[in-house]
Amino acid sequence: MIKPQTLKGFRDFLPAAAMARERLLDIARRVYRSYGFSPIDTPALEYSEILLGKGGDESDKQLFRFRDQGDRDVAMRFDLTVPFARFAAQHLNEIGTPFKRYHLATVWRGENTQKGRYREFMQCDFDTIGTESNAADVETLLVIHDLLDAIGIERFTIRVNNRMVLNGLLETLGLTGKTVGVLRALDKLPKIGADAVVAEMTERVETTNEQARQIIALTRLSGAPDEILTTLESHLAGNERGLTGTKNLRELFAVARHVGLPPERIQLDVSIARGLDYYTGTIYETFLNDLPGIGSVCSGGRYDNLAELFTSQRLPGVGASLGLDRLLAALEELGLLPANVSTPAPVFIAQFQAERLGDYQRIARVLRAAGINAEVFPEAKPVGKQLKYADRKGFRIAVIAGETEFANGNWQVKVLATGQQETVSDADLASRIQALLS
């Protein structure tokens, strides 16, 4: 006998969890499509050279990489952005620019597992490429907000920063050649704290202690976005790149106010760096106010140079990704997932008499034609046992009929949560159930 087990960092999805995930995927599709993003797909496997060196040393270490039967050096995608850059360069003549895409798919990273973090997980990406306009960065913020709002999360914060601002600040501190190392260290600030980040900057990146302390001080600026930006501009005087970053952030927050986004949901956070090396402009991280320790559930940013590795044509881009599995873990911990529901059908049709199977299946088809998912129990078992099954699966309504009901042309309709039961005519059954479900 082979022991049935899953690999560390991988997991099976039972129906309840799979349904919760499908619900989030459906919401993501709806929100992305509402902004005009089109679906694409790419292979799970890429040539290793496509993926290597695109996300930094850590991402390279986490690749699931091997030789296939053709002795090709291949790896499984660690995110959806790098394959998209390859895709855009390869199909540029067909898609044109600007091009807006979404991609909901599985990725793999051989990292240490923890709550909400697995080695196989789904990402829900959306991106706009072929434009450097800050309008695309602003729209990315709006999509992230509308996505979390549509999921039903009320208390969340989108933290925004800009790599041009960070790079500009580092240039003013004389750290032009050390930006990658500094930003990687800064990205660890929420996890290891200021002292440890200062130690890493001085020991590994070889900044001075004073430079490291100044960086930490600037990242701790607080207040209204315009106030923080004014302070940053005083530090960035004469630095064109940094001032372009503050200008873009000013426009982003102005538009957010103009369209009515709740100001408490959008925050300028100078400490946000994003660990991946390919970000060049606006960056985003989204945290749940009631569960901040789980990390960002929707992150992204602008990457103006990534596709240049695959084509001589400039293909600037910006986008973000919903961390589906991390968000599911958070929603479960917050009690925001439906409990004990493992069926997509709200209506259960008990089979009381086997010889009446045609009638049970007929009424199920009537309900489905009315847009109501319904399941017919496959065996004519005692009704009590069938209702226990319905309760366990999470059905909301049971429909029952025996010889008396068939003779009178009606059905017994039972609301399982309350036990409320009523007699409904065959002709009115679909409309009555729709009313009960609403």
C-alpha positions in Angstrom: 0.0 0.0 0.0 1.2 3.5 -0.8 0.7 6.0 2.0 -1.6 8.8 0.7 0.2 12.1 1.6 1.0 15.5 0.1 4.4 17.1 -0.2 5.4 19.7 2.3 4.2 23.1 1.2 1.6 21.5 -1.1 -2.0 20.8 -0.2 -5.3 19.3 -1.4 -8.4 21.5 -1.5 -11.6 19.9 -0.1 -14.9 21.2 -1.6 -15.5 23.9 1.0 -12.0 25.4 0.5 -12.1 25.0 -3.2 -15.5 26.8 -3.4 -14.2 29.7 -1.3 -11.2 29.9 -3.7 -13.4 29.8 -6.8 -15.6 32.6 -5.3 -12.5 34.8 -5.0 -11.4 33.9 -8.5 -14.8 34.8 -9.9 -14.7 38.2 -8.1 -11.2 38.9 -9.4 -12.3 38.1 -12.9 -15.3 40.4 -12.6 -13.3 43.3 -11.2 -10.5 43.0 -13.7 -12.9 42.7 -16.6 -14.8 45.8 -15.4 -11.6 47.8 -16.1 -11.1 46.2 -19.5 -8.3 43.7 -18.7 -8.3 40.7 -21.0 -7.4 37.1 -20.0 -4.3 35.3 -21.0 -2.4 32.1 -20.0 1.2 30.9 -20.2 2.9 27.5 -19.6 3.8 26.4 -16.1 7.3 25.6 -17.3 9.7 28.1 -18.8 13.3 27.9 -20.0 15.3 28.6 -16.8 17.0 31.6 -18.5 13.6 33.3 -18.7 13.2 33.2 -15.0 16.7 33.4 -13.5 17.9 36.7 -12.3 14.5 38.4 -12.6 13.3 38.4 -9.0 16.7 38.5 -7.1 18.9 36.0 -5.5 16.1 34.6 -3.2 13.8 33.9 -6.1 16.5 32.1 -7.9 17.2 29.9 -4.9 13.5 29.1 -4.7 13.0 27.9 -8.3 11.8 24.4 -8.9 14.4 23.8 -11.6 15.3 20.5 -13.5 16.2 18.9 -16.8 13.3 17.6 -18.8 13.3 14.5 -21.1 14.8 16.6 -23.9 17.7 17.6 -21.5 16.5 21.2 -21.5 17.2 23.4 -18.5 13.6 24.3 -17.4 12.0 25.8 -14.3 8.5 26.3 -13.0 7.3 29.9 -12.9 7.7 31.6 -9.5 5.3 34.4 -10.4 3.2 35.5 -13.3 4.9 38.8 -14.1 8.2 37.5 -15.6 6.3 35.0 -17.9 4.1 37.9 -18.9 7.1 40.0 -19.9 8.3 37.1 -22.1 4.7 36.7 -23.5 4.4 40.4 -24.3 7.8 40.4 -26.1 6.9 37.3 -28.0 3.4 38.3 -29.1 3.8 42.1 -29.3 2.6 42.3 -32.9 -0.6 40.4 -32.1 -1.5 42.2 -28.9 -0.4 45.8 -29.6 0.1 48.4 -26.9 -1.1 49.6 -24.5 -2.2 46.1 -23.5 -4.1 45.2 -20.4 -4.2 41.6 -19.2 -5.2 39.5 -16.2 -3.9 36.0 -15.4 -5.2 33.7 -12.7 -2.9 30.7 -12.3 -0.7 28.6 -10.1 3.0 29.4 -9.3 5.7 27.6 -7.4 8.4 28.7 -5.0 10.6 26.4 -2.8 10.4 28.7 0.2 9.9 28.0 3.9 6.3 27.3 4.6 4.2 29.2 7.1 0.6 30.2 7.7 -0.9 31.4 4.5 2.3 30.7 2.6 2.8 27.5 0.5 5.2 26.2 -2.2 2.3 25.9 -4.6 -0.1 28.7 -4.7 -2.3 30.8 -7.0 -1.8 34.4 -8.0 -4.4 36.7 -9.6 -2.4 39.2 -11.6 -3.5 42.2 -13.7 -1.0 44.4 -15.6 -0.9 47.2 -18.1 2.1 47.4 -20.5 3.2 49.7 -23.2 2.7 53.0 -21.4 4.7 55.1 -19.0 1.7 57.2 -18.1 1.1 57.7 -14.4 -2.6 57.2 -15.2 -1.9 53.4 -15.4 -0.3 53.5 -11.9 -3.4 55.4 -10.6 -5.7 52.8 -12.2 -3.7 50.0 -10.5 -4.5 51.5 -7.2 -8.2 51.8 -8.0 -8.3 48.1 -9.1 -6.7 47.0 -5.9 -9.2 49.0 -3.9 -12.2 47.8 -5.8 -11.0 44.2 -5.7 -10.7 44.1 -1.9 -14.0 46.0 -1.6 -15.8 43.5 -3.8 -14.5 40.6 -1.8 -16.3 42.1 1.2 -13.3 43.3 3.3 -14.1 46.6 4.9 -10.9 47.3 7.0 -7.8 47.3 4.8 -5.0 49.6 3.9 -3.2 50.0 0.6 0.3 51.2 1.4 1.9 53.1 -1.5 5.4 54.2 -2.2 7.6 54.9 -5.3 11.0 53.3 -6.1 12.1 56.6 -7.8 11.6 58.3 -4.4 13.6 55.6 -2.6 16.4 55.6 -5.3 16.5 59.4 -5.2 16.9 59.5 -1.5 19.7 56.9 -1.7 21.4 59.0 -4.3 21.3 62.1 -2.1 23.0 60.0 0.6 25.8 58.9 -1.7 24.5 55.3 -2.1 23.9 55.2 -5.8 25.8 51.9 -6.4 24.2 50.2 -3.4 20.5 50.7 -4.0 19.7 47.0 -4.7 21.3 45.8 -1.4 19.8 48.7 0.6 16.3 48.1 -0.8 16.5 44.4 -0.1 17.5 45.1 3.5 14.8 47.7 3.8 12.1 45.3 2.6 12.8 43.2 5.7 12.0 46.1 8.1 8.6 44.8 9.2 10.0 41.3 9.9 13.3 42.0 11.6 13.1 45.6 12.9 15.2 48.7 12.4 18.3 47.7 14.3 18.7 44.5 12.3 18.1 46.3 9.1 20.8 48.9 10.0 23.1 46.0 10.9 22.5 44.4 7.5 23.0 47.6 5.6 26.3 48.3 7.3 27.7 44.8 7.3 26.5 43.4 4.0 25.9 46.5 1.9 28.7 48.5 3.5 26.8 51.7 4.2 27.9 53.8 7.1 25.9 53.6 10.3 24.9 57.2 9.8 23.6 56.6 6.3 21.6 53.5 7.5 20.1 55.5 10.3 19.1 58.4 8.0 17.4 55.9 5.7 15.4 54.4 8.6 14.5 57.9 9.8 13.1 58.9 6.3 11.1 55.7 6.0 9.4 56.4 9.3 7.9 59.7 8.1 4.2 59.9 9.1 1.2 62.1 8.5 -1.0 63.1 5.6 0.4 62.1 2.2 0.9 65.7 1.1 2.8 66.5 4.3 5.1 63.5 3.8 5.7 64.4 0.2 6.6 68.0 1.1 9.2 66.7 3.5 10.6 64.2 1.0 10.8 67.0 -1.7 13.0 69.0 0.6 15.4 66.1 0.9 15.2 65.4 -2.8 15.9 69.0 -4.0 17.8 68.8 -7.2 17.3 65.1 -7.7 15.2 64.8 -10.8 14.3 61.1 -10.5 13.2 61.4 -6.9 11.1 64.5 -7.6 9.4 62.7 -10.5 8.4 60.0 -8.0 6.9 62.5 -5.6 5.0 64.2 -8.4 3.5 60.9 -9.5 2.5 60.1 -5.9 0.9 63.5 -5.5 -1.3 62.9 -8.6 -2.1 59.4 -7.4 -3.4 60.6 -4.0 -5.2 63.5 -5.6 -7.1 61.2 -8.0 -7.9 58.8 -5.1 -9.5 61.7 -3.2 -11.3 63.0 -6.3 -13.0 59.6 -7.1 -14.0 59.1 -3.5 -11.7 56.4 -2.2 -11.9 56.4 1.6 -8.7 58.2 2.7 -8.1 55.8 5.6 -7.7 53.0 3.0 -4.8 54.6 1.2 -1.5 55.4 3.0 1.9 56.7 1.8 4.5 54.5 3.4 8.1 55.4 2.6 9.3 52.1 4.1 7.6 50.0 1.5 10.4 48.8 -0.9 9.1 45.5 -2.4 11.8 42.8 -2.5 11.8 42.0 -6.2 14.5 43.7 -8.1 12.4 44.6 -11.2 10.3 47.4 -9.7 11.2 50.9 -10.8 8.3 53.2 -9.9 5.1 53.1 -7.9 4.7 50.1 -5.6 1.8 48.8 -3.6 1.2 46.5 -0.6 -2.2 45.8 0.9 -2.8 44.8 4.5 -5.8 43.7 6.5 -6.3 46.0 9.5 -7.6 43.2 11.6 -4.9 40.8 10.7 -1.7 42.7 9.7 0.6 39.9 10.7 -0.4 37.8 7.8 1.4 40.2 5.4 0.4 41.8 2.2 -2.5 40.2 0.4 -2.3 42.3 -2.8 1.1 43.7 -4.0 2.7 45.0 -7.1 4.2 48.0 -8.8 5.7 49.5 -11.9 8.5 47.7 -13.8 9.8 49.7 -16.7 12.7 47.5 -17.6 11.7 43.9 -17.2 10.5 43.2 -20.8 13.7 44.8 -22.2 15.4 41.5 -21.4 13.4 39.9 -24.1 13.0 42.6 -26.8 14.7 45.8 -27.9 11.4 47.6 -27.9 10.6 49.4 -24.7 7.6 47.8 -22.8 7.1 49.6 -19.5 4.5 48.0 -17.3 2.6 48.3 -14.0 0.3 45.8 -12.2 -0.4 43.9 -9.0 -1.2 40.4 -7.8 -3.8 39.2 -5.3 -2.2 36.5 -3.1 -5.2 34.2 -3.2 -4.1 31.5 -0.7 -2.8 34.0 1.8 -6.1 35.9 1.6 -8.1 32.7 2.0 -6.1 31.9 5.2 -6.8 35.4 6.5 -10.5 35.2 5.7 -10.8 31.9 7.5 -9.0 33.3 10.6 -11.3 36.3 10.5 -14.4 34.1 10.2 -15.4 35.6 6.9 -15.8 32.3 5.0 -19.1 30.5 4.9 -19.1 27.7 7.4 -19.9 24.0 6.6 -20.8 24.6 3.0 -19.3 22.1 0.6 -21.8 22.2 -2.2 -22.4 24.9 -4.9 -26.1 23.9 -5.0 -28.4 25.6 -2.5 -31.3 23.3 -3.1 -31.5 19.6 -2.1 -34.1 17.4 -3.7 -34.8 14.3 -1.6 -35.7 11.1 -3.5 -38.7 9.7 -1.6 -39.9 7.2 -4.2 -37.5 5.5 -6.6 -40.2 5.0 -9.2 -40.7 8.8 -9.3 -37.0 9.6 -10.3 -38.2 11.2 -13.5 -40.4 13.7 -11.5 -37.5 14.6 -9.2 -35.1 15.1 -12.1 -37.8 17.1 -14.0 -38.2 19.6 -11.1 -34.5 19.9 -10.7 -34.2 20.9 -14.4 -37.0 23.5 -13.9 -35.0 25.0 -11.0 -31.8 25.0 -13.0 -33.5 26.7 -15.9 -34.5 29.4 -13.4 -30.8 29.8 -12.4 -31.1 27.8 -9.2 -28.5 25.1 -8.6 -30.1 21.9 -7.4 -28.9 18.3 -6.5 -31.1 15.2 -6.6 -30.2 12.6 -4.0 -29.2 9.4 -5.9 -31.0 6.8 -3.7 -34.5 6.5 -2.2 -33.3 6.3 1.4 -35.3 7.3 4.5 -35.9 11.1 4.4 -34.2 11.6 7.8 -31.0 10.2 6.5 -31.2 12.3 3.4 -31.7 15.5 5.4 -28.7 14.7 7.5 -26.7 14.5 4.3 -28.2 17.8 3.2 -27.3 19.5 6.6 -23.7 18.2 6.4 -23.1 19.5 2.9 -24.6 22.9 3.7 -27.7 23.0 1.5 -30.0 25.8 2.3 -33.4 24.4 1.1 -34.7 20.9 0.9 -37.5 20.0 -1.6 -39.5 16.9 -0.7 -42.5 15.1 -2.4 -44.2 11.8 -1.8 -47.3 10.2 -3.2 -49.6 12.8 -1.6 -47.7 15.7 -3.0 -47.5 14.2 -6.5 -51.3 13.6 -6.4 -51.9 17.2 -5.4 -49.3 18.8 -7.7 -47.2 20.4 -5.0 -43.9 20.1 -3.1 -42.8 20.5 0.5 -40.1 23.2 0.8 -38.0 23.2 4.0 -35.5 25.9 5.0 -32.9 23.8 6.7 -31.4 26.4 9.0 -34.7 27.3 10.7 -36.8 24.1 10.0 -39.5 26.3 8.4 -41.6 24.2 6.1 -44.4 25.1 3.6 -46.4 23.6 0.8 -45.7 25.1 -2.7 -47.4 24.3 -6.0 -45.4 22.8 -8.8 -45.9 26.0 -10.9 -44.8 28.3 -8.1 -41.8 26.3 -6.8 -39.0 28.1 -8.7 -40.2 31.6 -7.8 -40.8 30.7 -4.2 -37.3 29.2 -3.8 -35.8 32.3 -5.4 -37.6 34.4 -2.9 -36.4 32.3 0.0 -32.8 32.3 -1.2 -32.8 36.0 -1.6 
